[in-house]
Amino acid sequence: MTEIETADYKVWYEAATHTIKCKGSFRLNGVEEYAPIVQLFNGVADQKPPEITIDLRDLQFLNSSGINIVSKFVISVRQRGQIALIVLGSKKIPWQTKSLQNLQKLMPSLKLVLDE
Protein backbone atom coordinates (compact mmCIF):
# COMPACT_ATOMS: atom_id res chain seq x y z
CA MET A 1 0.00 0.00 0.00
CA THR A 2 1.55 3.28 -1.06
CA GLU A 3 -1.44 5.64 -0.83
CA ILE A 4 -4.42 6.20 1.45
CA GLU A 5 -6.96 8.88 0.60
CA THR A 6 -10.17 9.90 2.36
CA ALA A 7 -12.28 13.05 2.38
CA ASP A 8 -10.20 14.38 5.30
CA TYR A 9 -6.63 13.35 4.54
CA LYS A 10 -4.18 11.77 2.16
CA VAL A 11 -1.03 9.80 2.96
CA TRP A 12 1.27 8.55 0.24
CA TYR A 13 4.77 7.22 -0.25
CA GLU A 14 7.15 8.49 -2.92
CA ALA A 15 9.62 5.63 -3.32
CA ALA A 16 12.12 7.60 -5.43
CA THR A 17 12.80 9.99 -2.55
CA HIS A 18 11.86 7.66 0.36
CA THR A 19 9.30 10.27 1.44
CA ILE A 20 6.01 9.71 3.25
CA LYS A 21 3.73 12.70 2.67
CA CYS A 22 0.73 13.58 4.82
CA LYS A 23 -1.93 16.13 3.87
CA GLY A 24 -5.19 17.29 5.46
CA SER A 25 -6.33 16.50 9.00
CA PHE A 26 -5.84 13.36 11.06
CA ARG A 27 -8.84 13.26 13.41
CA LEU A 28 -9.11 9.49 13.67
CA ASN A 29 -10.16 7.69 16.83
CA GLY A 30 -7.55 5.43 18.31
CA VAL A 31 -5.16 2.80 17.07
CA GLU A 32 -7.73 0.86 15.04
CA GLU A 33 -8.63 3.78 12.78
CA TYR A 34 -4.96 4.68 12.36
CA ALA A 35 -4.05 1.07 11.42
CA PRO A 36 -3.85 1.65 7.62
CA ILE A 37 -1.52 4.62 8.15
CA VAL A 38 0.61 2.61 10.57
CA GLN A 39 0.82 -0.19 7.98
CA LEU A 40 1.98 2.26 5.31
CA PHE A 41 4.63 3.76 7.63
CA ASN A 42 5.88 0.34 8.76
CA GLY A 43 5.87 -0.97 5.20
CA VAL A 44 8.25 1.81 4.24
CA ALA A 45 10.55 1.08 7.20
CA ASP A 46 10.47 -2.65 6.38
CA GLN A 47 12.10 -1.83 3.03
CA LYS A 48 15.09 -0.55 5.03
CA PRO A 49 15.90 2.53 2.95
CA PRO A 50 18.98 4.46 4.14
CA GLU A 51 16.71 7.33 5.17
CA ILE A 52 13.02 8.12 5.42
CA THR A 53 11.54 11.60 5.17
CA ILE A 54 8.14 12.28 6.70
CA ASP A 55 6.67 15.41 5.14
CA LEU A 56 4.00 16.89 7.42
CA ARG A 57 4.05 20.42 6.00
CA ASP A 58 0.52 20.03 4.60
CA LEU A 59 -0.92 18.27 7.65
CA GLN A 60 -3.14 20.89 9.26
CA PHE A 61 -4.21 18.86 12.29
CA LEU A 62 -2.93 15.82 14.16
CA ASN A 63 -4.85 14.65 17.22
CA SER A 64 -3.30 12.96 20.26
CA SER A 65 -3.87 9.47 18.81
CA GLY A 66 -2.03 10.56 15.67
CA ILE A 67 0.85 12.04 17.65
CA ASN A 68 1.06 8.73 19.50
CA ILE A 69 1.24 6.80 16.22
CA VAL A 70 3.98 9.05 14.81
CA SER A 71 5.91 8.83 18.10
CA LYS A 72 5.75 5.03 18.08
CA PHE A 73 6.99 5.01 14.49
CA VAL A 74 9.95 7.23 15.42
CA ILE A 75 10.83 4.86 18.28
CA SER A 76 10.52 1.88 15.92
CA VAL A 77 12.89 3.48 13.40
CA ARG A 78 15.35 4.36 16.20
CA GLN A 79 15.33 0.75 17.42
CA ARG A 80 16.07 -0.55 13.92
CA GLY A 81 19.23 1.54 14.06
CA GLN A 82 19.98 1.62 10.34
CA ILE A 83 17.58 4.25 9.01
CA ALA A 84 18.06 8.01 9.21
CA LEU A 85 14.82 9.92 9.81
CA ILE A 86 13.98 13.41 8.58
CA VAL A 87 10.74 15.17 9.54
CA LEU A 88 9.58 18.18 7.54
CA GLY A 89 7.14 20.56 9.22
CA SER A 90 5.90 24.11 9.05
CA LYS A 91 6.09 26.90 11.62
CA LYS A 92 2.85 28.22 10.10
CA ILE A 93 0.89 25.29 11.53
CA PRO A 94 0.64 25.82 15.31
CA TRP A 95 0.73 22.21 16.55
CA GLN A 96 3.85 21.34 14.58
CA THR A 97 6.46 23.50 16.29
CA LYS A 98 6.07 22.01 19.76
CA SER A 99 4.91 18.49 18.89
CA LEU A 100 7.53 17.80 16.25
CA GLN A 101 10.37 18.99 18.50
CA ASN A 102 9.32 16.33 21.00
CA LEU A 103 10.14 13.67 18.39
CA GLN A 104 13.81 14.62 18.71
CA LYS A 105 13.66 13.53 22.35
CA LEU A 106 12.56 10.08 21.18
CA MET A 107 15.27 9.89 18.51
CA PRO A 108 18.11 12.39 19.05
CA SER A 109 19.53 11.74 15.56
CA LEU A 110 16.20 12.75 13.93
CA LYS A 111 16.61 15.75 11.67
CA LEU A 112 13.74 18.20 12.05
CA VAL A 113 13.27 20.88 9.39
CA LEU A 114 10.60 23.51 10.07
CA ASP A 115 9.81 25.83 7.16
CA GLU A 116 8.77 29.42 7.75
C-alpha positions in Angstrom: 0.0 0.0 0.0 1.6 3.3 -1.1 -1.4 5.6 -0.8 -4.4 6.2 1.4 -7.0 8.9 0.6 -10.2 9.9 2.4 -12.3 13.0 2.4 -10.2 14.4 5.3 -6.6 13.3 4.5 -4.2 11.8 2.2 -1.0 9.8 3.0 1.3 8.6 0.2 4.8 7.2 -0.2 7.2 8.5 -2.9 9.6 5.6 -3.3 12.1 7.6 -5.4 12.8 10.0 -2.5 11.9 7.7 0.4 9.3 10.3 1.4 6.0 9.7 3.2 3.7 12.7 2.7 0.7 13.6 4.8 -1.9 16.1 3.9 -5.2 17.3 5.5 -6.3 16.5 9.0 -5.8 13.4 11.1 -8.8 13.3 13.4 -9.1 9.5 13.7 -10.2 7.7 16.8 -7.5 5.4 18.3 -5.2 2.8 17.1 -7.7 0.9 15.0 -8.6 3.8 12.8 -5.0 4.7 12.4 -4.1 1.1 11.4 -3.8 1.6 7.6 -1.5 4.6 8.2 0.6 2.6 10.6 0.8 -0.2 8.0 2.0 2.3 5.3 4.6 3.8 7.6 5.9 0.3 8.8 5.9 -1.0 5.2 8.3 1.8 4.2 10.6 1.1 7.2 10.5 -2.6 6.4 12.1 -1.8 3.0 15.1 -0.6 5.0 15.9 2.5 2.9 19.0 4.5 4.1 16.7 7.3 5.2 13.0 8.1 5.4 11.5 11.6 5.2 8.1 12.3 6.7 6.7 15.4 5.1 4.0 16.9 7.4 4.0 20.4 6.0 0.5 20.0 4.6 -0.9 18.3 7.7 -3.1 20.9 9.3 -4.2 18.9 12.3 -2.9 15.8 14.2 -4.8 14.6 17.2 -3.3 13.0 20.3 -3.9 9.5 18.8 -2.0 10.6 15.7 0.9 12.0 17.7 1.1 8.7 19.5 1.2 6.8 16.2 4.0 9.1 14.8 5.9 8.8 18.1 5.8 5.0 18.1 7.0 5.0 14.5 9.9 7.2 15.4 10.8 4.9 18.3 10.5 1.9 15.9 12.9 3.5 13.4 15.3 4.4 16.2 15.3 0.8 17.4 16.1 -0.5 13.9 19.2 1.5 14.1 20.0 1.6 10.3 17.6 4.2 9.0 18.1 8.0 9.2 14.8 9.9 9.8 14.0 13.4 8.6 10.7 15.2 9.5 9.6 18.2 7.5 7.1 20.6 9.2 5.9 24.1 9.0 6.1 26.9 11.6 2.8 28.2 10.1 0.9 25.3 11.5 0.6 25.8 15.3 0.7 22.2 16.6 3.9 21.3 14.6 6.5 23.5 16.3 6.1 22.0 19.8 4.9 18.5 18.9 7.5 17.8 16.3 10.4 19.0 18.5 9.3 16.3 21.0 10.1 13.7 18.4 13.8 14.6 18.7 13.7 13.5 22.4 12.6 10.1 21.2 15.3 9.9 18.5 18.1 12.4 19.0 19.5 11.7 15.6 16.2 12.8 13.9 16.6 15.7 11.7 13.7 18.2 12.0 13.3 20.9 9.4 10.6 23.5 10.1 9.8 25.8 7.2 8.8 29.4 7.8 
